[in-house]
Amino acid sequence: MSMYRGYEVDSKGVAVATGVTPILYIGTAATADAHIVRFRAILEAISSPAPPTNGSVVFTINVVTGTVGGGGSVTAQQRSGFNSSGGLAANTTFTSANAAAITGLTQGAQLAFLEVPFATGAWEEDAWENTGLEIDLPQSGKYCVYASAPSGAGTGCDFRTVLKFTE
């Protein structure tokens, strides 16, 4: 019998400009917590203006307050590689800024951090699966993945995050 269900959620490409941009909102259900076991950040495309040669983009997962607005719903997909059972939908809900900007949130405490070189195709990933270092997201929680781009981010900058989590 499975001890947990594993899922993956993908923000898809999110247009990011200079500054701090919410790219994926995470809401845990009142009846279930979640545990992030992998956090991947990807810079899919960078065009105009050209990024600085020594710059980087910082991706964080933060606790947030407020009511999420904008964005578009994304559905987590159950993954069999996580010792998953059945085809149950995730209790955790997600809103991605790939359809429209996410609004209404105030950034709070930081739970995770990734720094990615500011170059097309660059990515970084942290994996905590089976280490005891998973990021625990308690019931009824509100969280968001943010991208913080330095000066130089402009049109044609698409960033993406992929989370693997269990419930």
VOLUMKE-363502 format. One record per residue: residue number from 1; x, y, z of N, C-alpha, C in turn. Coordinates in steps of 0.02 Angstrom, whole numbers, plus 50000, padded with zeros to 5 digits. Example, Ala and Ser with C-alpha at 12.3 -4.5 7.8 and 13.67 -1.06 7.14 Angstrom:
BEGIN
PASE   k  n_c1  n_c2  n_c3 ca_c1 ca_c2 ca_c3  c_c1  c_c2  c_c3
PASE   1 50660 49716 50390 50615 49775 50390 50660 49835 50390
PASE   2 50642 49888 50354 50684 49947 50357 50645 50002 50394
***
This chain:
BEGIN
PASE   k  n_c1  n_c2  n_c3 ca_c1 ca_c2 ca_c3  c_c1  c_c2  c_c3
PASE   1 50042 49941 50000 50000 50000 50000 50044 50062 50000
PASE   2 50026 50111 49960 50064 50172 49955 50059 50214 50018
PASE   3 50114 50247 50036 50114 50291 50094 50095 50362 50076
PASE   4 50100 50380 50013 50084 50447 49991 50070 50446 49916
PASE   5 50043 50501 49890 50032 50508 49819 50079 50562 49793
PASE   6 50113 50548 49738 50160 50596 49709 50132 50631 49649
PASE   7 50147 50695 49642 50121 50736 49588 50176 50782 49561
PASE   8 50164 50808 49501 50208 50858 49471 50164 50914 49444
PASE   9 50185 50976 49455 50149 51033 49427 50199 51077 49391
PASE  10 50178 51103 49334 50221 51143 49290 50187 51210 49278
PASE  11 50222 51264 49293 50194 51330 49282 50186 51348 49209
PASE  12 50221 51311 49165 50227 51328 49093 50266 51394 49088
PASE  13 50276 51420 49029 50315 51481 49020 50279 51542 49047
PASE  14 50314 51580 49089 50287 51641 49119 50330 51700 49098
PASE  15 50300 51750 49068 50338 51810 49049 50357 51848 49112
PASE  16 50421 51864 49117 50447 51898 49176 50486 51960 49154
PASE  17 50476 52015 49189 50513 52076 49177 50558 52089 49238
PASE  18 50594 52145 49237 50638 52162 49293 50597 52167 49357
PASE  19 50625 52141 49411 50592 52145 49477 50570 52076 49500
PASE  20 50528 52076 49551 50503 52014 49581 50434 51998 49552
PASE  21 50427 51938 49525 50365 51918 49491 50339 51853 49520
PASE  22 50276 51851 49544 50247 51787 49565 50232 51745 49503
PASE  23 50256 51682 49503 50246 51641 49444 50202 51579 49456
PASE  24 50198 51556 49519 50156 51497 49533 50130 51501 49605
PASE  25 50064 51508 49612 50032 51509 49678 50014 51437 49697
PASE  26 50023 51422 49761 50009 51355 49788 49962 51363 49847
PASE  27 49906 51327 49846 49859 51329 49902 49845 51258 49926
PASE  28 49862 51245 49989 49848 51178 50016 49777 51177 50043
PASE  29 49746 51118 50040 49677 51109 50062 49671 51109 50138
PASE  30 49611 51121 50162 49599 51119 50234 49605 51048 50262
PASE  31 49602 50999 50218 49603 50929 50240 49667 50892 50223
PASE  32 49715 50927 50192 49776 50892 50172 49836 50939 50170
PASE  33 49893 50914 50191 49954 50952 50183 49991 50927 50121
PASE  34 50046 50960 50103 50086 50940 50045 50159 50945 50064
PASE  35 50201 50910 50026 50273 50909 50040 50310 50915 49974
PASE  36 50345 50970 49963 50383 50979 49902 50448 50939 49908
PASE  37 50460 50895 49859 50520 50853 49860 50570 50873 49806
PASE  38 50548 50910 49755 50592 50936 49703 50568 51004 49681
PASE  39 50615 51049 49669 50601 51117 49649 50647 51133 49591
PASE  40 50619 51142 49532 50659 51157 49473 50641 51226 49446
PASE  41 50691 51265 49427 50682 51330 49397 50718 51332 49330
PASE  42 50684 51357 49279 50710 51355 49210 50701 51423 49177
PASE  43 50752 51445 49141 50748 51505 49099 50740 51481 49028
PASE  44 50679 51483 49002 50665 51454 48936 50687 51498 48879
PASE  45 50675 51562 48884 50691 51607 48828 50709 51676 48855
PASE  46 50759 51705 48826 50779 51773 48843 50797 51806 48777
PASE  47 50765 51863 48762 50781 51894 48698 50801 51967 48705
PASE  48 50755 52010 48717 50771 52081 48714 50750 52116 48779
PASE  49 50795 52154 48809 50865 52164 48791 50907 52103 48811
PASE  50 50968 52102 48787 51013 52046 48804 51027 52047 48878
PASE  51 51028 51989 48910 51041 51986 48982 51113 52005 48999
PASE  52 51125 52028 49059 51194 52043 49079 51235 51979 49080
PASE  53 51299 51984 49064 51341 51925 49058 51354 51890 49124
PASE  54 51349 51924 49179 51363 51892 49244 51301 51892 49289
PASE  55 51242 51901 49261 51182 51904 49301 51153 51836 49317
PASE  56 51107 51835 49364 51071 51775 49380 51000 51793 49401
PASE  57 50957 51743 49400 50887 51752 49420 50878 51710 49483
PASE  58 50844 51738 49532 50832 51703 49595 50759 51681 49597
PASE  59 50749 51617 49609 50682 51588 49618 50674 51571 49691
PASE  60 50618 51589 49721 50606 51573 49791 50536 51543 49799
PASE  61 50527 51504 49851 50460 51484 49872 50448 51520 49938
PASE  62 50393 51558 49941 50377 51598 50000 50308 51584 50026
PASE  63 50300 51593 50091 50233 51597 50121 50204 51663 50097
PASE  64 50139 51665 50083 50107 51727 50061 50043 51739 50101
PASE  65 50023 51801 50101 49958 51820 50128 49919 51855 50073
PASE  66 49854 51863 50083 49812 51895 50033 49771 51844 49996
PASE  67 49736 51868 49946 49693 51825 49905 49720 51826 49834
PASE  68 49734 51768 49808 49762 51764 49740 49712 51788 49689
PASE  69 49736 51828 49643 49695 51852 49587 49734 51843 49523
PASE  70 49700 51846 49467 49732 51839 49402 49757 51768 49391
PASE  71 49805 51762 49346 49834 51697 49332 49784 51650 49300
PASE  72 49805 51587 49295 49762 51535 49267 49775 51471 49304
PASE  73 49724 51431 49312 49729 51368 49349 49773 51318 49310
PASE  74 49815 51283 49346 49853 51227 49317 49839 51166 49360
PASE  75 49840 51108 49328 49823 51046 49363 49885 51004 49373
PASE  76 49894 50982 49434 49950 50937 49449 49935 50868 49420
PASE  77 49987 50836 49395 49980 50769 49366 50010 50717 49413
PASE  78 49973 50664 49426 49999 50612 49469 50055 50575 49433
PASE  79 50107 50558 49468 50166 50524 49440 50176 50457 49472
PASE  80 50180 50405 49432 50187 50338 49459 50256 50325 49489
PASE  81 50305 50363 49468 50373 50353 49494 50380 50372 49567
PASE  82 50329 50399 49597 50330 50419 49667 50295 50369 49712
PASE  83 50288 50307 49691 50252 50258 49732 50179 50278 49738
PASE  84 50151 50304 49685 50082 50330 49686 50032 50274 49675
PASE  85 49971 50286 49699 49918 50238 49689 49859 50271 49654
PASE  86 49827 50235 49610 49766 50260 49578 49778 50322 49537
PASE  87 49724 50357 49523 49727 50418 49483 49691 50474 49519
PASE  88 49703 50482 49583 49668 50532 49622 49694 50603 49607
PASE  89 49649 50650 49602 49668 50719 49592 49701 50747 49655
PASE  90 49747 50792 49645 49782 50823 49702 49734 50868 49741
PASE  91 49743 50871 49806 49705 50917 49848 49733 50988 49844
PASE  92 49797 50993 49829 49831 51058 49824 49811 51091 49759
PASE  93 49798 51157 49761 49778 51194 49701 49834 51241 49680
PASE  94 49836 51256 49615 49890 51297 49587 49861 51349 49539
PASE  95 49893 51408 49539 49877 51460 49491 49943 51483 49460
PASE  96 49946 51483 49394 50007 51502 49359 49999 51570 49326
PASE  97 50053 51607 49324 50052 51672 49290 50063 51664 49214
PASE  98 50058 51603 49188 50069 51594 49116 50011 51622 49075
PASE  99 49952 51629 49104 49894 51656 49068 49886 51731 49080
PASE 100 49899 51753 49140 49894 51824 49159 49933 51833 49224
PASE 101 49950 51894 49240 49989 51908 49301 49950 51887 49363
PASE 102 49986 51861 49412 49956 51845 49477 49957 51908 49519
PASE 103 49901 51922 49552 49895 51983 49593 49868 51965 49662
PASE 104 49869 52013 49707 49837 52007 49772 49877 51974 49827
PASE 105 49941 51957 49815 49981 51922 49865 50035 51967 49895
PASE 106 50050 51955 49958 50105 51988 49992 50156 51935 50011
PASE 107 50217 51945 49988 50271 51897 49999 50292 51897 50072
PASE 108 50297 51835 50100 50317 51827 50170 50380 51786 50175
PASE 109 50385 51745 50227 50445 51706 50242 50465 51661 50183
PASE 110 50530 51657 50173 50558 51617 50119 50570 51545 50143
PASE 111 50548 51496 50102 50556 51426 50119 50609 51391 50078
PASE 112 50623 51416 50017 50673 51385 49974 50700 51437 49926
PASE 113 50759 51424 49898 50795 51472 49857 50835 51435 49804
PASE 114 50830 51458 49741 50872 51433 49687 50899 51493 49647
PASE 115 50962 51491 49630 50992 51543 49588 51011 51512 49522
PASE 116 50986 51543 49467 50996 51516 49400 51034 51568 49358
PASE 117 51086 51548 49322 51121 51596 49278 51072 51626 49228
PASE 118 51079 51691 49215 51034 51727 49172 51053 51714 49099
PASE 119 51035 51653 49074 51051 51633 49006 50997 51585 48981
PASE 120 50980 51590 48918 50930 51546 48889 50949 51473 48899
PASE 121 50902 51433 48923 50914 51362 48934 50944 51345 49002
PASE 122 50962 51395 49041 50991 51381 49107 50936 51355 49154
PASE 123 50956 51311 49199 50908 51284 49248 50946 51262 49310
PASE 124 50909 51254 49362 50937 51230 49426 50883 51190 49460
PASE 125 50903 51140 49500 50854 51099 49534 50881 51078 49602
PASE 126 50838 51080 49651 50853 51051 49716 50806 50992 49726
PASE 127 50832 50937 49753 50791 50878 49765 50802 50856 49836
PASE 128 50747 50848 49873 50750 50829 49943 50715 50763 49956
PASE 129 50697 50728 49903 50660 50665 49910 50697 50616 49955
PASE 130 50662 50589 50004 50689 50539 50051 50747 50564 50093
PASE 131 50752 50629 50102 50807 50656 50143 50782 50682 50210
PASE 132 50717 50691 50217 50691 50723 50277 50693 50798 50273
PASE 133 50718 50826 50218 50723 50898 50210 50669 50927 50165
PASE 134 50618 50887 50150 50564 50910 50108 50535 50975 50136
PASE 135 50506 51016 50092 50474 51077 50114 50402 51059 50131
PASE 136 50385 51063 50194 50318 51047 50218 50272 51106 50210
PASE 137 50215 51095 50179 50164 51147 50170 50102 51125 50208
PASE 138 50092 51153 50268 50035 51131 50310 49967 51145 50278
PASE 139 49916 51114 50307 49847 51123 50284 49828 51196 50284
PASE 140 49785 51214 50238 49758 51282 50231 49812 51335 50223
PASE 141 49867 51316 50191 49922 51363 50181 49920 51397 50114
PASE 142 49954 51455 50110 49960 51492 50047 50035 51505 50035
PASE 143 50057 51488 49974 50127 51493 49956 50133 51517 49884
PASE 144 50192 51540 49865 50202 51562 49797 50275 51555 49777
PASE 145 50287 51534 49716 50354 51535 49687 50362 51602 49653
PASE 146 50417 51636 49670 50432 51701 49641 50496 51697 49600
PASE 147 50501 51737 49547 50563 51746 49510 50585 51818 49518
PASE 148 50647 51828 49536 50674 51895 49544 50728 51906 49491
PASE 149 50710 51945 49441 50755 51956 49384 50791 52023 49392
PASE 150 50856 52024 49375 50894 52086 49379 50876 52132 49321
PASE 151 50906 52190 49321 50897 52234 49264 50921 52197 49202
PASE 152 50888 52206 49148 50904 52169 49087 50848 52124 49066
PASE 153 50804 52106 49113 50746 52066 49095 50697 52111 49058
PASE 154 50671 52087 49004 50624 52128 48965 50579 52084 48924
PASE 155 50563 52105 48864 50518 52066 48822 50552 52000 48803
PASE 156 50513 51949 48798 50539 51884 48776 50575 51846 48831
PASE 157 50566 51864 48894 50596 51826 48950 50543 51780 48978
PASE 158 50549 51716 48965 50502 51666 48989 50536 51619 49039
PASE 159 50509 51618 49099 50536 51576 49152 50484 51523 49168
PASE 160 50506 51469 49200 50461 51413 49216 50485 51381 49280
PASE 161 50437 51355 49319 50455 51315 49377 50415 51250 49374
PASE 162 50447 51196 49397 50415 51131 49401 50425 51107 49473
PASE 163 50371 51088 49505 50374 51062 49573 50351 50989 49573
PASE 164 50387 50948 49609 50364 50881 49623 50347 50879 49697
PASE 165 50288 50853 49712 50265 50855 49782 50224 50793 49798
PASE 166 50216 50781 49861 50176 50725 49884 50121 50751 49931
PASE 167 50069 50711 49936 50014 50726 49983 50001 50663 50024
***
